[in-house]
Each structure stands twice: as structure tokens, then as C-alpha cells.
């Protein structure tokens, strides 16, 4: 691909069939084409260069409510640096320990991560499963 002389965020490639334009913005890439064969090879090349990363943060609050002593769990999931899923829930039961509440939060966030991972793979986007879930612990 060649860099456009008047705008360094625009790249192009000409072939006997047509042209491919690739425009890079701050947070997006736009690809347009008149050559279908070259666009398939460009998409394959870009997928090999970039792998979406999935990140997750999880937390729980054990018996903070002095009225009912119920606990709250929450998580947020990021794909490629973008927040795509989050949840916070005050549970109907009382937990016996803070470890139990952290475990419940991790279970829910792991289920969400796996759903997002399988969804991305099903639509043809390769992503990596995180090595760990980040748990907020102020102590």
C-alpha cells in the first residue's frame, strides 16, 4: 500500500481491476474498494496483524447494606478497549463471606466473557480470551 502524499492517514493500492482506499482515523479504520479480490487479502492481512483483546473487571460488596446485609456484585467487559458489557446486581440472598461474593462476581463475569468470545468467533472476528479477571480489592 502507498501513503497518500496530501494526507498521511490515507493509504491506497491500485491494481489492474481497481483501487483500494484505507483511511485511518483516531479510533476507526475505513476501507473502501472497487477491487474485491484485493480487499479480501487486505482484510486477511489486517486480521493477522491485530488481535482483539477482551478485558474484564469484577468486584463485589459484601454485606455493606446495614439494613438487609445483602451483597452486590458487578463487572464490566471491554473488547479492544471499548466497554461492551456491564452489570451490577444486588442479590436476594445473604452471603457467608467476602470470598463467596468475589467468587460469584467472577463466575458471572467469566460467563459474559465466554459469551462475547464465542459470539465474536461466530461472526468471524478472532479475539483472545483474557488470562485473568481483574478484581478490585482496595485492601
C-alpha positions as CSV (number, residue, x, y, z in Angstrom):
1,X,0.0,0.0,0.0
2,X,1.1,3.5,-0.7
3,X,0.7,6.5,1.5
4,X,-1.2,9.5,0.1
5,X,1.1,12.5,-0.3
6,X,-1.6,15.0,0.7
7,X,-2.9,13.1,3.7
8,X,-0.8,10.6,5.7
9,X,-3.9,8.9,7.2
10,X,-5.0,7.7,3.7
11,X,-3.4,4.6,2.1
12,X,-4.2,3.2,-1.4
13,X,-3.3,0.4,-3.7
14,X,-4.1,0.2,-7.4
15,X,-4.4,-3.0,-9.3
16,X,-5.5,-3.8,-12.9
17,X,-9.0,-4.3,-11.6
18,X,-9.5,-1.2,-9.4
19,X,-8.3,0.6,-6.3
20,X,-8.5,0.1,-2.5
21,X,-8.6,3.1,-0.1
22,X,-7.8,2.7,3.5
23,X,-8.4,5.7,5.8
24,X,-7.2,5.6,9.4
25,X,-8.9,7.8,11.9
26,X,-8.2,8.1,15.7
27,X,-10.3,5.2,16.6
28,X,-11.5,3.6,13.3
29,X,-10.3,2.2,10.0
30,X,-12.4,2.7,6.9
31,X,-11.8,0.5,3.9
32,X,-13.4,1.1,0.5
33,X,-12.7,-0.6,-2.8
34,X,-13.5,-1.3,-6.4
35,X,-11.4,-4.5,-6.3
36,X,-13.0,-7.3,-4.4
37,X,-10.0,-9.7,-4.6
38,X,-7.5,-7.3,-3.1
39,X,-9.9,-6.3,-0.3
40,X,-10.1,-9.9,0.8
41,X,-6.3,-10.1,1.0
42,X,-6.1,-6.8,2.9
43,X,-8.7,-7.9,5.5
44,X,-6.8,-11.2,6.0
45,X,-3.6,-9.2,6.4
46,X,-5.2,-6.9,9.0
47,X,-6.7,-9.7,11.0
48,X,-3.2,-11.4,11.2
49,X,-1.7,-8.1,12.5
50,X,-4.4,-7.2,15.1
51,X,-6.0,-9.5,17.6
52,X,-8.8,-8.1,19.7
53,X,-8.2,-8.3,23.4
54,X,-11.0,-8.9,25.9
55,X,-10.6,-7.4,29.3
56,X,-12.8,-7.8,32.4
57,X,-13.0,-6.1,35.7
58,X,-15.1,-7.6,38.5
59,X,-16.0,-6.5,42.1
60,X,-18.3,-7.3,44.9
61,X,-19.5,-5.6,48.0
62,X,-20.2,-8.0,50.9
63,X,-22.9,-7.0,53.5
64,X,-22.4,-3.3,53.0
65,X,-26.1,-2.6,53.4
66,X,-26.7,-2.4,57.1
67,X,-30.5,-2.8,56.6
68,X,-30.6,-6.2,54.9
69,X,-26.9,-7.4,54.7
70,X,-27.4,-8.5,51.1
71,X,-24.3,-8.3,48.8
72,X,-23.8,-6.6,45.4
73,X,-21.7,-7.9,42.5
74,X,-20.7,-6.2,39.3
75,X,-18.4,-6.5,36.3
76,X,-17.5,-4.6,33.1
77,X,-16.1,-6.2,29.9
78,X,-14.0,-4.4,27.4
79,X,-13.3,-5.6,23.8
80,X,-10.4,-3.8,22.1
81,X,-10.5,-1.1,24.7
82,X,-14.2,-0.4,24.3
83,X,-16.8,-1.1,27.0
84,X,-19.3,-3.6,25.6
85,X,-21.0,-5.1,28.6
86,X,-21.5,-4.3,32.2
87,X,-23.8,-5.4,35.1
88,X,-24.4,-4.6,38.7
89,X,-26.8,-6.6,40.9
90,X,-27.9,-6.6,44.5
91,X,-28.6,-10.2,45.3
92,X,-31.6,-11.6,47.1
93,X,-29.6,-13.8,49.4
94,X,-27.1,-13.1,52.2
95,X,-23.5,-14.3,51.6
96,X,-21.5,-16.0,54.3
97,X,-18.1,-14.5,53.3
98,X,-16.5,-11.9,51.2
99,X,-14.7,-14.7,49.3
100,X,-18.1,-16.1,48.3
101,X,-19.2,-12.8,46.9
102,X,-15.9,-12.3,44.9
103,X,-16.3,-15.9,43.6
104,X,-19.9,-15.1,42.4
105,X,-18.8,-12.0,40.7
106,X,-16.0,-13.9,38.9
107,X,-18.4,-16.6,37.8
108,X,-20.8,-14.1,36.3
109,X,-18.1,-12.2,34.5
110,X,-16.5,-15.4,33.2
111,X,-19.8,-16.4,31.7
112,X,-20.1,-13.0,30.0
113,X,-16.5,-13.2,28.7
114,X,-17.1,-16.6,27.2
115,X,-20.4,-15.5,25.5
116,X,-18.7,-12.5,24.0
117,X,-15.7,-14.6,22.9
118,X,-17.9,-17.2,21.2
119,X,-20.1,-14.5,19.6
120,X,-17.1,-12.8,18.1
121,X,-15.7,-16.1,16.7
122,X,-19.1,-17.0,15.3
123,X,-19.2,-13.7,13.3
124,X,-15.6,-14.2,12.1
125,X,-13.7,-11.9,14.4
126,X,-10.8,-13.5,16.1
127,X,-10.3,-12.4,19.8
128,X,-8.2,-13.6,22.7
129,X,-9.6,-14.8,26.0
130,X,-8.1,-12.9,28.9
131,X,-5.5,-14.6,31.1
132,X,-7.1,-13.2,34.2
133,X,-10.0,-11.2,35.5
134,X,-9.1,-8.0,37.3
135,X,-10.7,-7.9,40.7
136,X,-10.9,-4.6,42.6
137,X,-9.5,-5.0,46.1
138,X,-8.9,-1.8,48.0
139,X,-7.0,-3.6,50.8
